[in-house]
Amino acid sequence: MPATVNVNLDRGYDSSKSHALITELGFTAEIARKGVPAPIQTGKRRVVERTHAWMNDYGKLRHCTEKSGSIVDFYLYLAAALVTLRMLIRRATSRYRWDGRPTTRRLK
C-alpha cells in the first residue's frame, strides 16, 4: 500500500460522514463542492457506469424479485449477451456497407 492515498470524490460524498471515514482511514481527499467544479474532470462516463446503464435497459433486471441466485445470474448473463450482440451489430452496420443496404440506424 502506498504511503499516502488520495481519494477524488464527486459532490455526492461531501458530507460529515464521508469526511470522518476518510480521516479515520488516514486518506486525503479532494471532494467537489456545490457550485465548484470537481477536482478531476472525466470527459466521458466510465465504462462500468455505461455498461450498467445498458444493463438497466432491461426491466426484468431493474425489478428482479427472484430469490434464486441461479435465476438472477441467468438474467444478468442474458442481458450481457444482448448488450454485446447489440454493440456488435452497431459496429458492423457502420463498417460493412453494400449497395441497397437498408439505411436505418435504429437497432434496439
N, C-alpha and C positions, 0 to 999 in steps of 0.2 A: 504494500500500500504506500502511496506517495506521502511525503512529509505533510503537505497541506492539500486539502481538497477544496476546490471552489465549485459551488453549485450555482448554475444560472437558471432562474425560475421565472415564470410569467406572473402576471398580476393576480392570478387565482390563488397563489401561495403567499400573498402579502398579508399575513395575519400574525397575531402574537403566538399562536400555537406553532406555526412553522418556524418563526424566529427562535422560539425556545428549543425546539427539537434540533435545529441546525447548530445552535450554541452547545447543546448537550452532547451532540455527536462530535463536536470540535471542528466543524466545517466552517468555511467562509462562504458567504452567499452574495449574489447580485440578484436582487428581486426587482422586477419592474414595478413602478408605482403608477397609480392612476394619473393620466394626463402627461406622463413622461414616457418616451419610447423605451422599449425593452433594451437591456444591456447588449444582448446579442440578437440580431435580427436574422431570421431564416427567410430565404427567398420563397421557398415552396413548403408545402406541408410535408412532414416527414413521411417516409414510405410506409411506415407502420400505421400512422393515422389514416392515410389514404386507403390502405388496404382494409382497415377496419370499417371505414365509411362504405366501401364497396360491399363488404360482407353484411353490413347492416341494411343494404338494399333488399335483403330477403326477409320478409315479415316473419317467417317461421323462426328465424334466429332471434329477432327482436322480442318475440312473445313466446319464447320457448319455456314451457312449464313441465317438460319431461323430467322424470326423476332418474331414469336410467342413463348412466353415463355413456353407454354404447350408442344410444339413440341420439344424444346430443352430439357425440363425435361424428356420427353419420351425417347429420345436418351440416356440421362445420366442414367436413370433407367434401360434401356435395356442393356447398356454396363456394369453397375454394376452387373446385374443379370448374364450376360455371364462370367464376371471375376470370380464371386463367384462359378458358376457352374464348370468352368474350374479348379478352385482350388480344389473343392470337388472331381472331377474326378481324379485329380492327386494324392490326398491323398488316395483315395480309391484304386487306382491301385497299390500303393506300400503296402497297408495294407492287402488287401484281395487277397489271391492267391489260385489257384486251378490248378490241372493238366490240361495241354492243353490250358492254358490261353495264349492268344497272348502276345508276349514279346515286342511289340512296345512301345517306350517311347514318341513318337510324338503325342501330343494331342493339336491340335490348334482349 
